[in-house]
């Protein structure tokens, strides 16, 4: 097949497949329960390991993965309401700080245990701090900033999906019982959110995406995001080449946060959904570049590192919460937002039978999205041999 035709078909596959997954996930319960990211990962793994792709496709794959993650960052960040940080409940702020400190200390300590077993372990520290203070968008962007290989990235993300899923079940069952005996109980809602506070409940809703009243402002924020990306890429040319991607990611992150303070941009109705679409494109490309043969051999040290990180960071967070008199519900919802990401906050709040805690949990997640890139890249550079 002509190379141009083959590459064109590959680009169409990467752009259309996530849209189909989004469309059909709302129609089939199994797809909806699995989650869009998991579904596109499975599709990518299948396509990448049945022999129809080879090294000649690498340039196309690399370009699409780079462009998709860069575009997604300002779209996601511009949709988040950072002005609510100052209105968080005091104990939620303390718990957030304790949680981030716990993750950082445990990841750094784990580096010295697992460094002999994991190639480029310093890069893995950046990924872990990024994802456990932020979420999947941070994991993806730090992957680009640190030039992590697709196989290593997939091993981290898959191991995280497996262990954090078990962790979530623990929090909603045995964990909530244990923590209520160990920590003071009786969550006090003291934040000052108004009636619009639910606007930053970032659960994707793709319904009516192509309606004129949604599409026009969404195209507008897409144009702003492209401008932000161009500025970030431009800034990368004024630093040494080995730091160029890292600088581009940090500049785009900073400008993306800046756009969120412009009301007309933050209120673009589907910018978050469009950003998550590009995350799905990125996930599909990266998973199709991964070699499952290597995954089965090399994944165990990374899985153990992730297990070590989640387990010990929770224990340290629990100990610090005891010292600082943080109640059990605040600990659980903070840990959920950091380790498992904001979309799980309402689920866990329901299991705790405490809906008033949702807003604080979502705000913790927003803070994580904002600073996860900075913390992850800082940690990786700190641990660089």
C-alpha positions as CSV (number, residue, x, y, z in Angstrom):
1,X,0.0,0.0,0.0
2,X,1.2,3.5,-0.8
3,X,2.9,5.1,2.3
4,X,0.9,8.3,2.0
5,X,-2.4,6.3,1.9
6,X,-1.4,4.1,4.7
7,X,-0.4,7.0,6.9
8,X,-3.6,8.9,6.1
9,X,-5.7,5.8,7.1
10,X,-3.7,5.5,10.3
11,X,-4.4,9.2,11.2
12,X,-8.1,8.7,10.5
13,X,-8.1,5.6,12.7
14,X,-6.5,7.5,15.6
15,X,-8.9,10.4,15.2
16,X,-12.2,8.6,14.6
17,X,-11.9,5.6,17.0
18,X,-12.0,7.7,20.2
19,X,-15.1,9.5,18.9
20,X,-16.8,6.1,18.2
21,X,-15.8,4.9,21.7
22,X,-17.4,8.1,23.2
23,X,-20.5,7.6,21.1
24,X,-21.1,3.9,21.9
25,X,-20.0,4.1,25.6
26,X,-23.3,5.8,26.3
27,X,-25.2,3.1,24.6
28,X,-23.6,-0.1,26.1
29,X,-23.4,-0.6,29.8
30,X,-20.2,-2.7,29.6
31,X,-18.3,0.1,27.7
32,X,-19.6,2.7,30.1
33,X,-18.5,0.7,33.2
34,X,-15.0,0.0,31.7
35,X,-14.4,3.7,31.0
36,X,-13.3,5.3,27.7
37,X,-9.6,5.3,28.5
38,X,-9.6,1.6,29.2
39,X,-11.5,0.8,26.0
40,X,-9.1,2.8,23.8
41,X,-6.1,1.2,25.5
42,X,-7.5,-2.3,24.7
43,X,-8.1,-1.3,21.1
44,X,-4.6,0.2,20.8
45,X,-3.0,-2.8,22.3
46,X,-4.7,-5.1,19.9
47,X,-3.9,-3.0,16.8
48,X,-0.3,-2.6,17.9
49,X,0.4,-6.2,18.5
50,X,-1.3,-8.1,15.6
51,X,1.5,-7.2,13.1
52,X,-0.2,-4.5,10.9
53,X,2.0,-1.6,12.3
54,X,5.7,-1.4,12.1
55,X,8.6,1.1,12.5
56,X,7.6,3.0,9.4
57,X,4.5,4.3,11.3
58,X,6.6,5.7,14.1
59,X,6.8,9.3,12.8
60,X,3.1,9.6,12.4
61,X,2.4,8.0,15.8
62,X,4.9,10.3,17.5
63,X,3.5,13.4,15.9
64,X,-0.1,12.6,16.7
65,X,0.8,11.8,20.3
66,X,2.7,15.0,20.8
67,X,0.1,17.2,19.2
68,X,-2.9,15.6,21.0
69,X,-1.4,16.0,24.5
70,X,-0.3,19.6,23.9
71,X,-3.7,20.6,22.6
72,X,-5.5,18.8,25.5
73,X,-3.7,20.6,28.3
74,X,-5.1,24.2,27.8
75,X,-8.5,22.8,26.9
76,X,-8.7,20.9,30.2
77,X,-7.1,23.6,32.4
78,X,-9.2,26.4,30.9
79,X,-12.4,24.6,32.1
80,X,-11.4,24.4,35.7
81,X,-12.5,27.0,38.3
82,X,-9.3,27.8,40.2
83,X,-10.8,30.8,41.9
84,X,-12.5,28.4,44.3
85,X,-9.2,27.4,45.8
86,X,-9.4,30.1,48.4
87,X,-12.8,28.9,49.5
88,X,-11.9,25.4,50.4
89,X,-12.6,24.1,53.9
90,X,-9.6,24.6,56.1
91,X,-9.3,20.9,56.9
92,X,-9.5,20.0,53.2
93,X,-6.6,22.3,52.5
94,X,-4.5,20.7,55.3
95,X,-5.5,17.2,54.1
96,X,-4.5,18.1,50.5
97,X,-1.1,19.3,51.6
98,X,-0.6,16.2,53.8
99,X,-1.6,14.0,50.9
100,X,0.8,15.6,48.4
101,X,3.6,15.5,51.0
102,X,2.9,11.8,51.6
103,X,3.0,10.9,47.9
104,X,6.2,12.9,47.3
105,X,8.1,11.3,50.3
106,X,7.0,7.8,49.5
107,X,7.8,8.0,45.8
108,X,11.2,9.4,46.6
109,X,12.0,6.7,49.1
110,X,10.7,4.1,46.7
111,X,13.2,5.3,44.1
112,X,16.1,4.0,46.2
113,X,14.5,0.6,46.5
114,X,13.4,0.1,42.9
115,X,16.1,2.1,41.0
116,X,18.2,-1.1,40.4
117,X,15.2,-2.9,38.9
118,X,13.7,-0.2,36.7
119,X,15.3,1.4,33.7
120,X,15.1,5.2,33.9
121,X,13.5,5.0,37.4
122,X,13.9,8.8,37.8
123,X,11.4,9.3,35.0
124,X,9.0,6.9,36.7
125,X,9.2,9.0,39.9
126,X,8.0,12.0,37.9
127,X,5.1,10.0,36.4
128,X,4.0,8.7,39.8
129,X,4.1,12.0,41.6
130,X,2.2,13.6,38.6
131,X,-0.6,11.0,38.5
132,X,-1.0,10.7,42.2
133,X,-1.2,14.5,42.8
134,X,-3.1,15.1,39.5
135,X,-4.5,12.5,37.1
136,X,-4.3,10.9,33.7
137,X,-3.8,14.3,31.9
138,X,-0.8,15.0,34.1
139,X,0.6,11.5,33.5
140,X,0.3,11.9,29.8
141,X,1.9,15.3,29.7
142,X,4.8,14.3,31.9
143,X,5.4,11.3,29.7
144,X,6.0,13.8,26.8
145,X,8.0,16.2,29.0
146,X,10.4,13.4,30.1
147,X,10.4,11.5,26.9
148,X,9.2,8.3,28.5
149,X,8.9,5.4,26.1
150,X,5.4,4.1,25.2
151,X,6.1,0.7,26.8
152,X,7.1,2.3,30.1
153,X,4.2,4.7,30.1
154,X,1.7,1.9,29.4
155,X,3.2,-0.3,32.2
156,X,2.8,2.6,34.6
157,X,-0.8,3.4,33.5
158,X,-1.9,-0.2,33.4
159,X,-0.4,-1.0,36.8
160,X,-2.1,2.1,38.2
161,X,-5.5,1.0,36.8
162,X,-5.2,-2.4,38.4
163,X,-4.0,-1.3,41.8
164,X,-5.9,1.9,42.2
165,X,-9.1,0.0,41.3
166,X,-8.4,-2.3,44.2
167,X,-7.5,0.7,46.3
168,X,-10.9,2.4,45.5
169,X,-12.8,-0.7,46.6
170,X,-10.8,-0.8,49.8
171,X,-11.7,2.8,50.6
172,X,-15.4,2.3,50.0
173,X,-15.6,-0.9,52.1
174,X,-13.1,-1.9,54.8
175,X,-11.2,1.3,54.7
176,X,-14.0,3.6,55.7
177,X,-14.8,1.4,58.7
178,X,-11.1,1.3,59.8
179,X,-10.5,5.1,59.3
180,X,-13.6,6.1,61.3
181,X,-12.3,4.2,64.3
182,X,-8.8,5.6,64.0
183,X,-9.6,9.3,63.1
184,X,-12.2,11.7,64.5
185,X,-15.5,11.4,62.7
186,X,-18.0,14.1,61.9
187,X,-17.2,16.1,58.8
188,X,-17.9,19.8,59.2
189,X,-18.7,21.6,55.9
190,X,-17.2,25.1,56.4
191,X,-16.4,26.1,52.8
192,X,-18.1,29.1,51.2
193,X,-19.2,27.8,47.8
194,X,-22.2,29.3,46.2
195,X,-24.9,27.8,44.1
196,X,-22.6,27.6,41.0
197,X,-20.1,25.4,42.8
198,X,-21.1,22.3,40.9
199,X,-19.7,23.9,37.7
200,X,-16.4,22.2,38.3
201,X,-17.7,18.7,38.6
202,X,-15.7,17.5,35.7
203,X,-17.6,14.5,34.5
204,X,-17.7,14.4,30.7
205,X,-21.0,15.0,29.1
206,X,-20.8,14.8,25.3
207,X,-24.5,15.2,24.7
208,X,-25.5,18.0,22.2
209,X,-21.8,18.5,21.5
210,X,-22.5,19.5,17.9
211,X,-25.3,21.9,18.6
212,X,-24.6,25.4,17.4
213,X,-24.8,26.9,20.9
214,X,-22.1,24.4,22.1
215,X,-20.0,24.0,19.0
216,X,-19.2,27.7,18.3
217,X,-17.8,28.6,21.7
218,X,-15.9,25.2,21.8
219,X,-14.3,26.0,18.5
220,X,-13.3,29.4,20.0
221,X,-11.6,27.8,23.0
222,X,-9.9,25.3,20.6
223,X,-8.4,28.3,18.7
224,X,-7.2,29.8,22.0
225,X,-5.7,26.5,23.0
226,X,-3.8,26.3,19.6
227,X,-2.4,29.7,20.3
228,X,-1.3,28.7,23.8
229,X,0.4,25.6,22.3
230,X,2.2,27.8,19.7
231,X,3.4,30.1,22.5
232,X,4.6,27.1,24.5
233,X,6.4,25.6,21.6
234,X,7.9,29.0,20.7
235,X,9.3,29.3,24.3
236,X,10.9,25.9,24.0
237,X,13.3,27.2,21.2
238,X,15.0,29.6,23.6
239,X,16.3,26.8,26.0
240,X,18.7,24.0,25.4
241,X,17.2,21.2,23.3
242,X,17.2,18.6,26.1
243,X,14.9,20.8,28.1
244,X,12.7,22.0,25.2
245,X,9.8,19.6,25.6
246,X,9.8,20.1,29.3
247,X,9.7,23.8,29.0
248,X,6.9,23.7,26.4
249,X,4.7,21.5,28.7
250,X,5.3,23.9,31.7
251,X,4.6,27.0,29.7
252,X,1.4,25.5,28.2
253,X,0.3,24.4,31.7
254,X,0.9,27.9,33.1
255,X,-0.9,29.7,30.2
256,X,-3.7,27.1,30.4
257,X,-4.3,28.0,34.0
258,X,-4.2,31.6,33.1
259,X,-7.0,31.2,30.6
260,X,-9.2,29.7,33.3
261,X,-9.4,33.1,35.0
262,X,-11.1,34.6,31.9
263,X,-14.8,33.9,32.5
264,X,-15.8,33.7,28.8
265,X,-13.1,31.1,28.2
266,X,-13.7,29.0,31.3
267,X,-17.4,28.8,30.6
268,X,-17.0,27.4,27.1
269,X,-19.5,24.5,27.5
270,X,-17.6,21.5,26.0
271,X,-13.9,22.5,26.4
272,X,-13.2,19.8,29.0
273,X,-14.9,17.1,26.9
274,X,-12.8,18.2,23.9
275,X,-9.7,18.0,26.0
276,X,-10.6,14.5,27.1
277,X,-11.2,13.5,23.5
278,X,-7.6,14.4,22.8
279,X,-6.4,12.5,25.8
280,X,-8.2,9.5,24.3
281,X,-6.4,10.0,21.0
282,X,-3.1,10.2,22.9
283,X,-4.0,7.0,24.8
284,X,-4.9,5.1,21.6
285,X,-1.7,6.1,19.9
286,X,0.6,5.3,22.8
287,X,-1.0,1.9,23.5
288,X,-0.7,1.0,19.8
289,X,3.1,1.6,20.1
290,X,3.5,-0.7,23.1
291,X,5.1,-4.1,22.8
292,X,3.2,-6.6,25.0
293,X,6.1,-9.0,25.0
294,X,8.2,-6.5,26.9
295,X,5.3,-5.6,29.1
296,X,4.9,-9.1,30.5
297,X,8.6,-9.3,31.5
298,X,9.3,-5.8,32.7
299,X,6.0,-4.7,34.3
300,X,6.4,-6.4,37.7
301,X,9.0,-4.0,39.2
302,X,6.8,-1.0,38.1
303,X,3.7,-2.7,39.5
304,X,5.5,-3.2,42.8
305,X,6.7,0.4,42.9
306,X,3.1,1.6,42.3
307,X,1.7,-0.8,45.0
308,X,4.4,0.5,47.4
309,X,3.6,4.1,46.5
310,X,-0.2,3.9,46.9
311,X,-0.1,1.7,50.1
312,X,2.6,3.6,52.0
313,X,1.4,7.1,51.0
314,X,-2.1,6.2,52.4
315,X,-0.5,5.0,55.6
316,X,1.6,8.1,56.0
317,X,-1.4,10.3,55.1
318,X,-3.4,8.5,57.7
319,X,-0.7,9.0,60.4
320,X,-0.4,12.7,59.5
321,X,-4.2,13.1,59.6
322,X,-4.2,11.6,63.1
323,X,-1.6,14.2,64.2
324,X,-3.4,17.1,62.6
325,X,-6.9,15.9,63.7
326,X,-8.3,15.5,60.2
327,X,-11.6,13.6,60.1
328,X,-12.0,10.3,58.3
329,X,-14.3,11.5,55.5
330,X,-11.9,14.3,54.6
331,X,-9.0,11.9,54.5
332,X,-10.9,9.4,52.3
333,X,-12.2,12.0,49.8
334,X,-8.8,13.7,49.5
335,X,-7.1,10.4,48.9
336,X,-9.7,9.5,46.3
337,X,-9.2,12.8,44.4
338,X,-5.4,12.5,44.5
339,X,-4.9,8.7,43.9
340,X,-8.0,7.9,41.8
341,X,-8.8,11.3,40.2
342,X,-11.8,13.6,40.6
343,X,-14.4,11.6,38.7
344,X,-14.5,9.1,41.5
345,X,-15.2,11.7,44.2
346,X,-19.0,11.5,43.9
347,X,-18.9,7.7,43.9
348,X,-16.9,7.6,47.1
349,X,-19.0,10.4,48.7
350,X,-22.1,8.2,48.0
351,X,-20.4,5.2,49.7
352,X,-19.7,7.4,52.7
353,X,-23.3,8.7,52.7
354,X,-21.9,12.2,52.8
355,X,-22.8,14.3,49.8
356,X,-21.6,17.6,51.3
357,X,-18.0,16.5,50.9
358,X,-18.2,16.3,47.1
359,X,-17.2,19.9,46.5
360,X,-14.1,19.8,48.6
361,X,-13.0,16.6,46.9
362,X,-13.5,18.0,43.4
363,X,-11.6,21.1,44.4
364,X,-8.7,19.0,45.7
365,X,-8.7,17.3,42.3
366,X,-8.6,20.6,40.4
367,X,-5.6,21.8,42.5
368,X,-4.0,18.5,41.6
369,X,-4.6,18.9,37.9
370,X,-3.0,22.4,38.1
371,X,0.2,21.6,39.9
372,X,0.7,17.9,39.1
373,X,2.9,18.7,36.1
374,X,5.1,21.0,38.1
375,X,5.5,18.5,41.0
376,X,6.1,15.6,38.7
377,X,8.7,17.2,36.6
378,X,10.4,18.7,39.7
379,X,10.6,15.3,41.3
380,X,12.1,13.7,38.2
381,X,14.8,16.3,37.9
382,X,15.5,16.0,41.6
383,X,16.1,12.3,41.2
384,X,17.9,12.5,37.9
385,X,21.3,10.6,38.4
